[in-house]
């Protein structure tokens, strides 16, 4: 009985460490926001973030028009500054999930990365959210950009 209890505690500890390692660390958006410079003139900014810890082991690359710009880390965010235009944000696990959005000069857009059930692994999907929701969501996320 004592060995089972010890084994159970060890497994729980290991699971907790695994979850914590799978989540973003570093400064939160709220801690960084005063130090973020605005986008260059004529460009807009896209914040890409993931609040959900569910499926923490599923962390696909995030692509913008086919180029990798970050990773879907739970409780993490990053941003990209780009000229005005139409952009495709995509993630790929078993399937590719894509979001198209238009970015205007000096505009800030928020893309939340959700997770859904897949056949073998979860699907991470990008969704555009309004400014108020995006600002509230990203406030407690940790910066994962470079």
MDAnalysis code that builds the backbone (N, CA, C; Angstrom):
import MDAnalysis as mda
import numpy as np

u = mda.Universe.empty(438, n_residues=146, atom_resindex=np.repeat(np.arange(146), 3), trajectory=True)
u.add_TopologyAttr("name", ["N", "CA", "C"] * 146)
u.add_TopologyAttr("resid", np.arange(1, 147))
u.add_TopologyAttr("resname", ["UNK", "UNK", "UNK", "UNK", "UNK", "UNK", "UNK", "UNK", "UNK", "UNK", "UNK", "UNK", "UNK", "UNK", "UNK", "UNK", "UNK", "UNK", "UNK", "UNK", "UNK", "UNK", "UNK", "UNK", "UNK", "UNK", "UNK", "UNK", "UNK", "UNK", "UNK", "UNK", "UNK", "UNK", "UNK", "UNK", "UNK", "UNK", "UNK", "UNK", "UNK", "UNK", "UNK", "UNK", "UNK", "UNK", "UNK", "UNK", "UNK", "UNK", "UNK", "UNK", "UNK", "UNK", "UNK", "UNK", "UNK", "UNK", "UNK", "UNK", "UNK", "UNK", "UNK", "UNK", "UNK", "UNK", "UNK", "UNK", "UNK", "UNK", "UNK", "UNK", "UNK", "UNK", "UNK", "UNK", "UNK", "UNK", "UNK", "UNK", "UNK", "UNK", "UNK", "UNK", "UNK", "UNK", "UNK", "UNK", "UNK", "UNK", "UNK", "UNK", "UNK", "UNK", "UNK", "UNK", "UNK", "UNK", "UNK", "UNK", "UNK", "UNK", "UNK", "UNK", "UNK", "UNK", "UNK", "UNK", "UNK", "UNK", "UNK", "UNK", "UNK", "UNK", "UNK", "UNK", "UNK", "UNK", "UNK", "UNK", "UNK", "UNK", "UNK", "UNK", "UNK", "UNK", "UNK", "UNK", "UNK", "UNK", "UNK", "UNK", "UNK", "UNK", "UNK", "UNK", "UNK", "UNK", "UNK", "UNK", "UNK", "UNK", "UNK", "UNK", "UNK", "UNK"])
u.atoms.positions = np.array([
    [0.827, -1.192, 0.000],
    [0.000, 0.000, 0.000],
    [0.872, 1.256, 0.000],
    [1.928, 1.230, 0.790],
    [2.810, 2.385, 0.896],
    [3.533, 2.640, -0.432],
    [3.936, 1.546, -1.117],
    [4.604, 1.690, -2.409],
    [3.667, 2.300, -3.444],
    [2.402, 1.893, -3.420],
    [1.422, 2.457, -4.355],
    [1.244, 3.952, -4.132],
    [1.150, 4.327, -2.876],
    [0.978, 5.738, -2.542],
    [2.193, 6.546, -3.011],
    [3.380, 6.009, -2.779],
    [4.609, 6.679, -3.214],
    [4.653, 6.779, -4.739],
    [4.263, 5.703, -5.422],
    [4.238, 5.701, -6.881],
    [3.226, 6.717, -7.396],
    [2.067, 6.783, -6.777],
    [1.042, 7.734, -7.181],
    [1.529, 9.170, -6.995],
    [2.168, 9.459, -5.876],
    [2.710, 10.800, -5.641],
    [3.772, 11.142, -6.681],
    [4.624, 10.183, -6.993],
    [5.675, 10.406, -7.987],
    [5.072, 10.697, -9.362],
    [4.053, 9.931, -9.733],
    [3.403, 10.142, -11.025],
    [2.696, 11.495, -11.089],
    [2.060, 11.879, -10.008],
    [1.402, 13.191, -9.949],
    [2.428, 14.315, -10.057],
    [3.531, 14.171, -9.375],
    [4.598, 15.182, -9.442],
    [5.146, 15.291, -10.859],
    [5.379, 14.160, -11.484],
    [5.881, 14.146, -12.855],
    [4.885, 14.808, -13.799],
    [3.604, 14.516, -13.628],
    [2.576, 15.124, -14.477],
    [2.547, 16.641, -14.296],
    [2.657, 17.101, -13.064],
    [2.654, 18.531, -12.791],
    [3.860, 19.212, -13.441],
    [5.021, 18.625, -13.304],
    [6.229, 19.190, -13.918],
    [6.078, 19.228, -15.429],
    [5.534, 18.182, -16.014],
    [5.335, 18.137, -17.457],
    [4.410, 19.250, -17.913],
    [3.314, 19.469, -17.198],
    [2.386, 20.541, -17.545],
    [3.075, 21.891, -17.437],
    [3.799, 22.109, -16.357],
    [4.458, 23.400, -16.164],
    [5.523, 23.652, -17.221],
    [6.256, 22.629, -17.625],
    [7.271, 22.792, -18.657],
    [6.641, 23.034, -20.019],
    [5.433, 22.568, -20.214],
    [4.752, 22.747, -21.482],
    [4.123, 24.115, -21.633],
    [4.096, 24.906, -20.587],
    [3.498, 26.228, -20.633],
    [4.581, 27.285, -20.789],
    [4.154, 28.436, -21.246],
    [5.088, 29.536, -21.459],
    [5.604, 30.082, -20.136],
    [6.821, 30.560, -20.163],
    [7.415, 31.228, -19.015],
    [7.932, 32.582, -19.489],
    [8.412, 33.368, -18.590],
    [8.907, 34.690, -18.969],
    [7.913, 35.757, -18.583],
    [8.193, 36.964, -19.038],
    [7.351, 38.101, -18.659],
    [5.981, 38.027, -19.325],
    [4.975, 38.466, -18.577],
    [3.622, 38.510, -19.137],
    [3.474, 39.763, -19.989],
    [2.426, 39.773, -20.781],
    [2.130, 40.936, -21.611],
    [1.998, 42.179, -20.734],
    [1.304, 42.043, -19.607],
    [1.110, 43.190, -18.718],
    [2.445, 43.752, -18.235],
    [3.417, 42.874, -17.983],
    [4.738, 43.323, -17.541],
    [5.527, 43.975, -18.681],
    [5.270, 43.555, -19.911],
    [6.004, 44.073, -21.065],
    [5.334, 45.248, -21.753],
    [4.041, 45.400, -21.586],
    [3.273, 46.322, -22.429],
    [3.828, 47.743, -22.453],
    [4.345, 48.232, -21.357],
    [4.916, 49.578, -21.351],
    [6.199, 49.674, -22.143],
    [6.873, 48.536, -22.337],
    [8.137, 48.532, -23.059],
    [8.020, 48.133, -24.516],
    [6.815, 47.820, -24.978],
    [6.636, 47.449, -26.377],
    [6.607, 48.702, -27.240],
    [7.422, 48.698, -28.260],
    [7.397, 49.821, -29.194],
    [6.237, 49.619, -30.163],
    [5.668, 50.701, -30.668],
    [4.575, 50.540, -31.636],
    [5.117, 49.997, -32.957],
    [4.232, 49.489, -33.806],
    [4.690, 49.016, -35.115],
    [5.326, 50.161, -35.906],
    [6.229, 49.852, -36.811],
    [6.807, 50.891, -37.667],
    [5.712, 51.617, -38.452],
    [5.949, 52.846, -38.864],
    [4.937, 53.597, -39.631],
    [4.472, 52.812, -40.862],
    [3.170, 52.811, -41.065],
    [2.590, 52.128, -42.210],
    [2.356, 50.646, -42.001],
    [2.769, 50.108, -40.859],
    [2.575, 48.684, -40.596],
    [1.542, 48.474, -39.493],
    [1.019, 47.270, -39.442],
    [0.104, 46.872, -38.385],
    [0.745, 45.770, -37.571],
    [0.080, 45.383, -36.495],
    [0.618, 44.348, -35.598],
    [-0.424, 43.251, -35.411],
    [0.043, 42.007, -35.431],
    [-0.818, 40.853, -35.166],
    [-0.283, 40.142, -33.931],
    [-1.092, 40.108, -32.865],
    [-0.764, 39.327, -31.674],
    [-1.341, 37.934, -31.877],
    [-0.511, 36.923, -31.660],
    [-0.941, 35.537, -31.777],
    [-0.692, 34.890, -30.418],
    [-1.718, 34.280, -29.854],
    [-1.592, 33.773, -28.488],
    [-2.433, 32.529, -28.265],
    [-2.077, 31.829, -27.193],
    [-2.822, 30.628, -26.789],
    [-3.017, 30.663, -25.290],
    [-4.254, 30.713, -24.846],
    [-4.552, 30.755, -23.411],
    [-4.790, 29.365, -22.840],
    [-5.227, 28.431, -23.654],
    [-5.648, 27.112, -23.184],
    [-4.458, 26.201, -22.921],
    [-4.449, 25.568, -21.740],
    [-3.396, 24.613, -21.375],
    [-3.765, 23.213, -21.845],
    [-5.059, 22.952, -22.021],
    [-5.516, 21.650, -22.500],
    [-4.728, 21.278, -23.753],
    [-4.230, 20.069, -23.804],
    [-3.425, 19.641, -24.944],
    [-2.059, 20.294, -24.966],
    [-1.486, 20.519, -23.770],
    [-0.227, 21.257, -23.639],
    [0.911, 20.678, -24.464],
    [0.871, 19.373, -24.736],
    [1.949, 18.750, -25.500],
    [1.852, 19.057, -26.994],
    [0.693, 19.534, -27.435],
    [0.490, 19.867, -28.847],
    [0.874, 21.334, -29.044],
    [2.049, 21.554, -29.630],
    [2.570, 22.909, -29.814],
    [3.138, 23.077, -31.227],
    [2.252, 23.097, -32.218],
    [2.742, 23.213, -33.593],
    [3.301, 24.607, -33.890],
    [4.066, 24.660, -34.965],
    [4.542, 25.949, -35.459],
    [3.357, 26.750, -35.973],
    [3.476, 28.062, -35.878],
    [2.471, 28.966, -36.424],
    [3.105, 29.638, -37.638],
    [2.397, 29.574, -38.760],
    [2.918, 30.157, -39.996],
    [2.095, 31.361, -40.412],
    [2.785, 32.342, -40.959],
    [2.157, 33.524, -41.530],
    [2.546, 33.536, -42.995],
    [1.555, 33.366, -43.869],
    [1.803, 33.261, -45.317],
    [2.888, 32.241, -45.631],
    [2.870, 31.114, -44.912],
    [3.791, 30.015, -45.172],
    [5.109, 30.069, -44.425],
    [5.423, 31.194, -43.777],
    [6.672, 31.324, -43.020],
    [6.417, 31.120, -41.536],
    [7.254, 30.312, -40.882],
    [7.109, 30.091, -39.444],
    [7.442, 31.381, -38.698],
    [6.500, 31.819, -37.844],
    [6.694, 33.046, -37.068],
    [6.666, 32.794, -35.561],
    [6.306, 31.583, -35.135],
    [6.244, 31.281, -33.714],
    [5.717, 29.883, -33.478],
    [5.441, 29.612, -32.199],
    [4.949, 28.299, -31.773],
    [3.725, 28.483, -30.894],
    [2.789, 27.557, -30.992],
    [1.541, 27.600, -30.217],
    [1.785, 27.084, -28.802],
    [2.447, 27.873, -27.981],
    [2.776, 27.493, -26.608],
    [1.613, 27.886, -25.695],
    [1.124, 26.957, -24.866],
    [0.048, 27.303, -23.943],
    [0.432, 28.479, -23.047],
    [-0.489, 29.392, -22.877],
    [-0.335, 30.596, -22.065],
    [0.789, 31.498, -22.583],
    [1.044, 31.434, -23.881],
    [2.101, 32.234, -24.488],
    [1.568, 33.129, -25.589],
    [2.323, 34.189, -25.893],
    [1.977, 35.072, -27.002],
    [3.246, 35.550, -27.692],
    [3.081, 35.941, -28.929],
    [4.124, 36.634, -29.680],
    [3.397, 37.559, -30.646],
    [4.134, 38.410, -31.323],
    [3.503, 39.305, -32.279],
    [4.397, 39.490, -33.495],
    [3.763, 39.887, -34.585],
    [4.485, 40.208, -35.810],
    [3.975, 41.545, -36.323],
    [4.881, 42.335, -36.834],
    [4.540, 43.604, -37.471],
    [4.682, 43.416, -38.975],
    [3.648, 43.819, -39.718],
    [3.650, 43.614, -41.158],
    [2.984, 44.799, -41.855],
    [3.345, 45.007, -43.129],
    [2.655, 46.026, -43.923],
    [1.187, 45.647, -44.115],
    [0.378, 46.628, -44.473],
    [-1.036, 46.367, -44.736],
    [-1.160, 45.309, -45.814],
    [-2.159, 44.455, -45.667],
    [-2.382, 43.411, -46.658],
    [-3.216, 42.277, -46.107],
    [-3.359, 41.244, -46.908],
    [-4.109, 40.052, -46.525],
    [-3.106, 38.985, -46.104],
    [-3.369, 38.365, -44.965],
    [-2.455, 37.372, -44.407],
    [-3.190, 36.082, -44.080],
    [-2.467, 34.977, -44.216],
    [-2.977, 33.655, -43.851],
    [-2.161, 33.158, -42.665],
    [-2.847, 32.849, -41.572],
    [-2.199, 32.287, -40.392],
    [-2.616, 30.826, -40.328],
    [-1.628, 29.923, -40.193],
    [-1.959, 28.508, -40.210],
    [-1.161, 27.729, -39.175],
    [-1.757, 26.615, -38.758],
    [-1.112, 25.633, -37.880],
    [-1.372, 24.268, -38.502],
    [-0.491, 23.315, -38.175],
    [-0.661, 21.987, -38.744],
    [-0.318, 20.914, -37.722],
    [-1.251, 20.015, -37.494],
    [-1.006, 18.786, -36.728],
    [-1.396, 17.651, -37.672],
    [-2.526, 17.010, -37.429],
    [-3.032, 16.013, -38.384],
    [-3.567, 16.701, -39.631],
    [-4.095, 17.880, -39.428],
    [-4.677, 18.680, -40.503],
    [-4.141, 20.105, -40.400],
    [-4.284, 20.843, -41.472],
    [-3.894, 22.252, -41.470],
    [-5.132, 23.097, -41.218],
    [-5.014, 24.007, -40.268],
    [-6.094, 24.952, -39.962],
    [-5.597, 26.342, -40.351],
    [-6.419, 27.088, -41.083],
    [-5.995, 28.369, -41.627],
    [-7.017, 29.458, -41.330],
    [-6.515, 30.644, -41.086],
    [-7.329, 31.842, -40.899],
    [-6.799, 32.918, -41.836],
    [-7.676, 33.580, -42.555],
    [-7.294, 34.717, -43.388],
    [-7.773, 35.988, -42.713],
    [-6.920, 37.011, -42.744],
    [-7.318, 38.299, -42.188],
    [-6.680, 39.420, -42.986],
    [-7.309, 40.577, -42.911],
    [-6.783, 41.778, -43.548],
    [-6.214, 42.671, -42.457],
    [-5.018, 43.193, -42.700],
    [-4.346, 44.080, -41.753],
    [-4.197, 45.449, -42.393],
    [-4.632, 46.464, -41.689],
    [-4.523, 47.855, -42.146],
    [-3.329, 48.523, -41.471],
    [-2.822, 49.632, -42.034],
    [-1.723, 50.341, -41.372],
    [-2.125, 50.775, -39.957],
    [-1.222, 50.621, -39.006],
    [-1.410, 50.976, -37.592],
    [-2.498, 50.164, -36.891],
    [-3.054, 49.169, -37.536],
    [-4.087, 48.336, -36.929],
    [-3.444, 47.232, -36.087],
    [-4.109, 46.888, -34.987],
    [-3.687, 45.765, -34.148],
    [-4.774, 44.706, -34.228],
    [-4.371, 43.466, -34.566],
    [-5.303, 42.347, -34.640],
    [-4.888, 41.302, -33.609],
    [-5.850, 40.526, -33.136],
    [-5.606, 39.487, -32.129],
    [-6.089, 38.147, -32.667],
    [-5.187, 37.173, -32.680],
    [-5.511, 35.828, -33.144],
    [-5.281, 34.857, -31.987],
    [-6.363, 34.247, -31.540],
    [-6.292, 33.266, -30.455],
    [-6.156, 31.877, -31.072],
    [-5.283, 31.080, -30.483],
    [-5.094, 29.708, -30.931],
    [-5.884, 28.792, -30.008],
    [-6.945, 28.206, -30.522],
    [-7.764, 27.277, -29.759],
    [-7.302, 25.851, -30.027],
    [-7.877, 24.912, -29.317],
    [-7.530, 23.507, -29.543],
    [-8.807, 22.681, -29.566],
    [-8.855, 21.758, -30.512],
    [-9.998, 20.869, -30.649],
    [-9.516, 19.431, -30.728],
    [-10.438, 18.532, -30.612],
    [-10.101, 17.114, -30.645],
    [-9.746, 16.682, -32.063],
    [-8.751, 15.820, -32.138],
    [-8.378, 15.208, -33.399],
    [-8.473, 13.707, -33.269],
    [-8.170, 13.009, -34.340],
    [-8.221, 11.549, -34.293],
    [-7.056, 11.007, -33.477],
    [-5.834, 11.491, -33.766],
    [-4.654, 11.058, -33.016],
    [-4.144, 12.141, -32.071],
    [-4.131, 13.367, -32.523],
    [-3.666, 14.493, -31.694],
    [-4.651, 15.643, -31.829],
    [-4.549, 16.596, -30.926],
    [-5.429, 17.752, -30.986],
    [-5.128, 18.621, -32.190],
    [-6.106, 19.397, -32.591],
    [-5.953, 20.355, -33.679],
    [-5.888, 21.750, -33.084],
    [-4.855, 22.481, -33.395],
    [-4.751, 23.863, -32.960],
    [-5.253, 24.729, -34.112],
    [-6.212, 25.593, -33.813],
    [-6.817, 26.389, -34.873],
    [-6.777, 27.878, -34.515],
    [-6.434, 28.717, -35.496],
    [-6.419, 30.165, -35.269],
    [-7.815, 30.750, -35.451],
    [-8.161, 31.695, -34.577],
    [-9.430, 32.406, -34.712],
    [-9.220, 33.881, -34.382],
    [-9.801, 34.731, -35.197],
    [-9.714, 36.170, -34.995],
    [-10.688, 36.576, -33.902],
    [-10.207, 37.355, -32.939],
    [-11.085, 37.841, -31.869],
    [-11.080, 39.363, -31.883],
    [-12.120, 39.960, -31.311],
    [-12.185, 41.421, -31.294],
    [-11.138, 41.991, -30.337],
    [-10.879, 43.272, -30.474],
    [-9.814, 43.924, -29.707],
    [-9.987, 43.782, -28.199],
    [-11.195, 43.993, -27.703],
    [-11.422, 43.923, -26.249],
    [-11.123, 42.522, -25.722],
    [-11.586, 41.494, -26.429],
    [-11.339, 40.121, -26.002],
    [-9.859, 39.794, -26.106],
    [-9.231, 40.191, -27.196],
    [-7.810, 39.931, -27.388],
    [-6.952, 40.585, -26.325],
    [-7.246, 41.844, -26.000],
    [-6.484, 42.550, -24.964],
    [-6.643, 41.876, -23.611],
    [-7.854, 41.451, -23.297],
    [-8.097, 40.775, -22.020],
    [-7.387, 39.423, -21.981],
    [-7.459, 38.680, -23.068],
    [-6.836, 37.354, -23.114],
    [-5.319, 37.428, -23.000],
    [-4.714, 38.308, -23.771],
    [-3.254, 38.340, -23.866],
    [-2.596, 38.952, -22.625],
    [-3.363, 39.650, -21.808],
    [-2.806, 40.355, -20.638],
    [-2.036, 39.435, -19.698],
    [-2.468, 38.195, -19.554],
    [-1.802, 37.281, -18.621],
    [-0.930, 36.247, -19.322],
    [-0.848, 36.320, -20.645],
    [0.015, 35.395, -21.389],
    [1.480, 35.820, -21.279],
    [2.374, 34.870, -21.483],
    [3.809, 35.102, -21.383],
    [4.421, 35.238, -22.778],
    [5.336, 36.168, -22.913],
    [5.980, 36.429, -24.203],
    [6.866, 35.254, -24.614],
    [6.643, 34.730, -25.818],
    [7.429, 33.602, -26.323],
    [8.171, 33.955, -27.604],
    [8.117, 35.207, -28.011],
    [8.790, 35.627, -29.236],
    [10.284, 35.796, -29.031],
    [10.935, 36.195, -30.122],
    [12.391, 36.392, -30.044],
    [12.747, 37.856, -29.904],
])
